């Protein structure tokens, strides 16, 4: 774990009132703030910090009026492995399995230069970059690193919405030193945790997320209200939150390949074509997103799944897999101090059709035995000689563990 020097302290939080197009500016290295164009030294078209000379400067007319940030770790799994093994630093690194159906969990930035990317089949990534080092993921280690980063967040705000181990939204509207806080967070993650993050700052979650992707790694990008519509216009529709491959195809087929096309349409037309999603798309295309940073971390469901290297049709083998998954779910329920009242199985066919079946339990449970009692009939009804490439088991209807497994269940 990198310790490094103590994090930089804020040298100045005082910025002159903005006037006209003059930009507030902040150095990301020494955290000196100033009024852009007044004291920043212009060199080769770039503004340098007047205190330390760094070119890593934030300058934006709305720098002091934006409060929603998206913080995203750079190549999270791969960065942790490179931190822990310096011999990997200059090598392309892929995190994931090596089976015929494995996918890339994370590709480091060197591997990305060869075309490798997350969610790509591992065999394809190996074809693109045969010299890449492949490591299996160490999820326990990644969770511990994520907790360290979130502990840093918590020293500046309670309004944190984790999205995954490697990213979170922060609401900093209660602070008057927002740019300094975010620059300080980035410095502390590098110095104390030993990896880097990229930050997006805006007035809403949608644009903060987009901004964090603009200048990776070690980026800090800003999208303000005054530029939002123009910034969004040339983006492809897939850049909009909630637009997956199927909706993207439908939008393109109906003449909406870019966000500008959505901006030019009427909300009523979009609603007629795409239902409630059409109106939602119109609002996002105009930079309107009123979703709050949701700090409710309550789990809604718990699940586990397995993808076979070779499609499996034997019912007993499928049941053995389901039993192992039920035991994993039991462990997670107990760790979270929760019980479940609904069990669900998930089956994926070789042609990627997804089947889900569920049953409500007579009493909440934490036990694999009780989950299997109700999941097994669901599986047997589907496992009639058909092959499956994936089996999953999940639970829903979560509640406190105190409600789980009343004694009369075990007298049966």
C-alpha positions in Angstrom: 0.0 0.0 0.0 1.5 3.3 -1.0 1.9 5.8 1.9 3.9 8.6 0.3 4.0 12.1 1.6 1.1 13.6 3.6 -1.6 15.1 1.3 -1.3 18.7 0.2 -3.2 21.2 2.2 -5.2 24.0 0.5 -3.0 27.0 0.1 -5.8 29.3 -0.9 -9.5 29.1 -1.0 -10.0 32.8 -1.9 -11.0 33.6 -5.5 -11.9 37.0 -6.7 -15.6 37.4 -7.8 -16.0 36.3 -11.4 -16.9 39.0 -14.0 -17.9 38.4 -17.6 -15.9 35.5 -19.1 -13.0 35.6 -16.6 -12.4 32.1 -15.3 -11.7 30.9 -11.7 -8.7 28.7 -11.7 -7.1 26.1 -9.4 -3.8 24.2 -9.5 -4.4 20.5 -9.1 -0.8 20.0 -7.8 -0.4 22.6 -5.1 -4.1 23.7 -4.8 -3.4 27.3 -5.3 -6.5 29.2 -6.5 -6.5 32.4 -8.5 -8.5 34.4 -11.0 -7.8 33.0 -14.4 -6.1 35.5 -16.8 -5.0 37.7 -13.9 -2.0 35.9 -12.4 -1.7 32.6 -14.3 1.4 32.6 -16.5 0.5 31.8 -20.1 3.1 29.4 -21.7 2.6 27.9 -25.2 -1.2 28.5 -25.0 -1.5 26.7 -21.6 -2.1 28.3 -18.3 0.5 27.5 -15.6 0.1 27.8 -11.9 1.6 31.0 -10.7 2.9 29.3 -7.5 4.4 26.0 -8.7 4.4 26.3 -12.5 2.3 23.2 -13.0 0.2 22.9 -16.2 -2.3 20.7 -14.3 -4.7 23.7 -13.9 -8.5 23.8 -13.7 -10.0 26.9 -15.3 -13.7 27.4 -15.9 -16.2 30.2 -15.5 -18.5 27.9 -13.4 -15.8 26.3 -11.4 -17.2 27.7 -8.2 -20.9 27.0 -8.9 -20.9 23.3 -9.7 -21.4 20.7 -6.9 -22.0 17.2 -8.3 -18.9 15.1 -8.9 -18.3 11.7 -10.4 -15.1 10.1 -9.2 -13.9 7.1 -11.2 -10.8 5.0 -10.5 -8.5 4.6 -13.6 -8.3 1.0 -14.8 -9.1 0.0 -11.2 -8.2 -3.7 -11.0 -5.2 -3.4 -13.3 -3.9 -0.3 -11.4 -4.0 -2.2 -8.1 -2.1 -5.2 -9.5 0.5 -2.9 -11.0 0.8 -1.0 -7.7 1.4 -4.3 -5.9 3.8 -5.7 -8.5 6.1 -3.0 -10.0 7.4 -5.6 -12.5 4.0 -5.2 -14.3 4.3 -1.4 -14.6 5.4 -1.2 -18.2 3.5 -4.3 -19.4 0.1 -4.6 -21.0 -2.1 -6.2 -18.3 -5.5 -7.9 -18.6 -7.6 -8.9 -15.6 -10.0 -11.8 -16.1 -10.3 -15.5 -16.6 -8.6 -17.6 -19.2 -11.4 -20.1 -20.1 -12.9 -20.1 -23.6 -15.9 -17.9 -22.4 -14.0 -15.6 -20.1 -14.2 -11.9 -20.6 -11.9 -9.0 -19.8 -12.7 -7.4 -16.4 -10.2 -4.6 -16.8 -7.6 -3.7 -19.4 -4.8 -1.4 -18.4 -4.1 1.6 -20.6 -1.1 -0.1 -22.3 -3.4 -3.0 -23.3 -6.0 -0.5 -24.5 -3.6 0.8 -27.1 -3.9 -2.6 -28.8 -7.7 -2.4 -28.8 -8.3 -4.4 -25.7 -11.2 -3.3 -23.5 -13.4 -4.3 -20.6 -16.2 -6.9 -21.4 -14.3 -8.1 -24.5 -14.0 -11.9 -24.8 -10.6 -12.8 -23.4 -9.6 -14.8 -26.5 -10.1 -11.7 -28.6 -8.0 -9.6 -26.3 -5.2 -12.2 -26.4 -5.4 -12.1 -30.3 -5.0 -8.3 -30.2 -2.3 -8.3 -27.6 -0.6 -11.7 -27.3 2.2 -10.3 -25.1 -0.3 -9.2 -22.4 0.0 -10.5 -18.9 -3.3 -12.1 -17.7 -4.2 -12.2 -14.0 -7.3 -13.5 -12.3 -9.3 -10.9 -10.3 -8.7 -10.7 -6.6 -12.1 -9.3 -5.5 -11.3 -9.4 -1.8 -8.3 -7.1 -2.4 -10.3 -4.8 -4.7 -13.0 -4.4 -2.0 -10.4 -3.5 0.6 -8.9 -0.8 -1.7 -12.4 0.5 -2.5 -13.1 0.9 1.2 -9.9 2.9 1.7 -11.0 5.3 -1.1 -14.5 5.6 0.2 -13.0 6.4 3.7 -11.2 9.4 2.0 -14.5 10.5 0.5 -16.2 10.4 3.9 -13.8 12.9 5.3 -15.3 15.6 3.0 -19.0 14.7 2.6 -21.7 12.3 3.8 -23.5 12.6 0.5 -21.9 9.7 -1.4 -23.5 7.3 -3.8 -21.3 4.3 -4.6 -22.0 3.0 -8.1 -19.4 0.2 -8.1 -16.2 -0.6 -6.3 -14.3 1.9 -8.5 -16.7 4.8 -8.8 -19.0 7.0 -6.9 -21.0 10.3 -7.1 -20.4 13.0 -4.5 -22.7 15.9 -3.7 -20.6 18.8 -2.4 -23.2 21.5 -2.4 -22.7 22.1 1.3 -19.0 23.0 0.7 -17.6 26.4 -0.4 -14.3 24.8 -1.5 -15.5 22.2 -3.9 -12.7 22.3 -6.5 -10.1 22.1 -3.7 -11.9 19.2 -2.1 -11.9 17.2 -5.4 -8.3 18.0 -6.3 -7.3 17.0 -2.7 -9.2 13.7 -3.0 -7.4 12.9 -6.2 -4.0 13.7 -4.6 -4.8 11.7 -1.5 -5.9 8.6 -3.4 -2.6 8.7 -5.3 -0.5 9.3 -2.2 -2.3 7.1 0.3 -3.8 4.4 -1.9 -1.3 4.3 -4.7 -3.6 4.5 -7.7 -5.2 7.4 -9.7 -8.7 8.6 -10.3 -10.5 10.8 -12.9 -13.1 13.3 -11.8 -16.0 14.9 -13.6 -17.7 18.0 -12.1 -21.0 19.4 -13.2 -24.5 20.4 -12.0 -26.1 16.9 -12.5 -25.1 13.2 -12.3 -25.5 12.6 -16.0 -23.0 15.2 -17.1 -20.6 14.6 -14.2 -20.4 10.9 -15.3 -19.7 12.0 -18.9 -17.1 14.5 -17.8 -15.1 11.9 -15.8 -14.6 9.9 -19.0 -13.3 12.8 -21.1 -9.6 12.9 -20.1 -8.5 9.6 -18.5 -6.3 8.8 -16.7 -5.8 11.4 -14.0 -8.4 13.6 -15.6 -10.5 16.4 -14.1 -13.1 17.7 -16.6 -15.9 20.2 -16.1 -19.2 20.6 -17.9 -21.1 23.7 -16.9 -24.7 24.7 -17.4 -23.9 27.3 -20.1 -22.2 24.8 -22.3 -24.2 21.6 -21.6 -26.4 21.6 -24.7 -23.6 22.4 -27.1 -21.4 19.8 -25.4 -24.0 17.2 -25.8 -25.1 17.9 -29.3 -22.3 16.0 -31.2 -22.4 13.0 -28.9 -23.7 9.7 -30.2 -27.0 8.7 -28.6 -25.3 5.8 -26.8 -23.6 8.3 -24.6 -26.9 9.0 -22.9 -27.5 7.3 -19.6 -29.8 4.3 -20.1 -29.3 3.9 -23.8 -28.2 0.3 -24.4 -27.4 -1.4 -27.7 -31.1 -2.3 -28.5 -32.4 1.3 -27.8 -29.4 2.7 -29.7 -30.3 0.7 -32.8 -34.0 1.8 -32.6 -33.0 5.4 -32.2 -30.7 5.3 -35.2 -33.3 3.5 -37.3 -35.8 6.3 -36.6 -33.3 9.0 -37.5 -31.7 9.9 -34.1 -28.1 8.9 -34.3 -26.8 11.9 -32.3 -27.9 13.9 -29.3 -28.4 16.9 -31.6 -31.1 15.0 -33.3 -32.9 14.4 -30.0 -32.5 18.1 -29.1 -34.1 19.1 -32.4 -37.1 16.8 -31.9 -40.2 17.7 -29.8 -40.7 15.9 -26.5 -44.2 14.9 -27.7 -42.8 13.2 -30.8 -40.2 11.4 -28.8 -42.8 10.2 -26.3 -45.1 9.0 -29.1 -42.2 7.0 -30.6 -40.5 5.7 -27.5 -43.0 6.0 -24.7 -41.9 7.5 -21.3 -38.3 6.8 -22.3 -38.7 9.3 -25.1 -39.5 12.2 -22.8 -36.6 11.2 -20.5 -34.2 11.2 -23.5 -35.4 14.7 -24.5 -34.6 16.0 -21.0 -31.2 14.3 -20.9 -30.4 15.6 -24.4 -30.9 19.1 -23.0 -28.8 18.5 -19.9 -31.7 18.1 -17.6 -31.2 15.4 -14.9 -32.8 15.9 -11.5 -31.7 12.6 -10.0 -30.2 13.2 -6.5 -27.1 11.7 -5.2 -28.7 8.7 -3.5 -27.0 7.8 -0.2 -29.3 4.8 0.5 -26.9 1.9 0.4 -29.5 -0.7 1.4 -29.1 -3.9 -0.6 -32.0 -4.7 -2.9 -30.9 -8.2 -3.9 -28.1 -10.6 -3.6 -27.0 -13.1 -6.3 -24.3 -15.4 -7.6 -23.8 -17.0 -11.0 -21.5 -19.3 -13.0 -20.8 -19.4 -16.7 -19.7 -22.8 -18.0 -16.8 -23.2 -20.3 -18.9 -25.8 -22.1 -22.7 -25.7 -22.3 -24.3 -27.9 -19.6 -27.4 -30.0 -20.1 -27.1 -32.7 -17.3 -29.8 -31.8 -14.7 -27.7 -33.2 -11.8 -24.6 -31.1 -12.9 -26.8 -28.1 -13.1 -28.2 -28.8 -9.6 -24.7 -29.2 -8.2 -23.9 -25.8 -9.6 -27.1 -24.3 -8.1 -26.2 -25.8 -4.7 -22.8 -24.1 -4.8 -24.4 -20.8 -5.7 -26.9 -21.1 -2.9 -24.1 -21.6 -0.4 -22.4 -18.4 -1.8 -25.6 -16.5 -1.4 -26.0 -17.8 2.2 -22.6 -16.5 3.0 -23.4 -13.1 1.6 -26.7 -12.9 3.4 -25.0 -13.7 6.7 -22.3 -11.2 6.1 -24.9 -8.5 5.4 -27.0 -9.5 8.4 -30.0 -10.0 6.1 -32.7 -12.6 5.3 -34.5 -13.2 2.0 -38.1 -14.1 1.2 -37.9 -14.6 -2.6 -35.5 -17.0 -4.5 -34.8 -16.6 -8.2 -32.9 -18.8 -10.7 -31.4 -17.4 -13.9 -30.6 -19.6 -16.9 -28.9 -18.5 -20.1 -29.2 -20.6 -23.2 -26.4 -21.0 -25.8 -28.1 -18.4 -28.0 -28.1 -16.0 -25.1 -31.8 -16.1 -24.3 -32.3 -15.4 -20.6 -34.8 -17.3 -18.5 -35.7 -16.3 -15.0 -38.0 -18.1 -12.6 -38.8 -17.2 -9.0 -40.6 -18.5 -5.9 -41.7 -16.8 -2.7 -40.5 -18.6 0.4 -43.0 -19.4 3.2 -40.6 -17.8 5.7 -37.6 -15.5 5.3 -34.3 -17.4 5.3 -30.5 -17.2 5.3 -29.9 -20.8 4.6 -28.8 -22.5 1.4 -30.9 -25.5 2.4 -34.1 -23.5 2.3 -33.1 -21.7 -0.9 -32.5 -25.0 -2.6 -35.8 -26.5 -1.4 -37.6 -23.9 -3.6 -35.0 -23.3 -6.3 -34.6 -27.0 -7.2 -38.2 -27.5 -8.6 -37.7 -24.3 -10.6 -34.6 -25.7 -12.2 -36.0 -29.2 -12.8 -38.9 -27.7 -14.8 -36.4 -26.1 -17.2 -33.7 -28.7 -17.2 -35.4 -31.1 -19.6 -32.4 -31.8 -21.9 -31.8 -28.2 -22.9 -28.3 -27.0 -22.6 -27.4 -23.8 -20.6 -24.3 -21.7 -20.7 -25.0 -19.8 -17.4 -26.7 -20.6 -14.1 -27.5 -18.0 -11.5 -29.3 -17.9 -8.1 -30.4 -14.8 -6.4 -32.6 -13.6 -3.6 -34.9 -10.7 -3.1 -37.4 -9.4 -0.6 -34.5 -8.7 1.8 -35.1 -8.0 5.5 -33.4 -8.2 8.9 -31.7 -11.5 9.8 -33.8 -11.7 13.0 -36.8 -12.7 10.8 -34.9 -15.7 9.3 -35.5 -19.4 9.7 -38.1 -19.8 12.5 -37.5 -23.1 14.4 -40.6 -24.9 12.9 -38.9 -25.0 9.5 -36.4 -27.6 10.8 -39.0 -29.8 12.3 -40.3 -30.8 8.9 
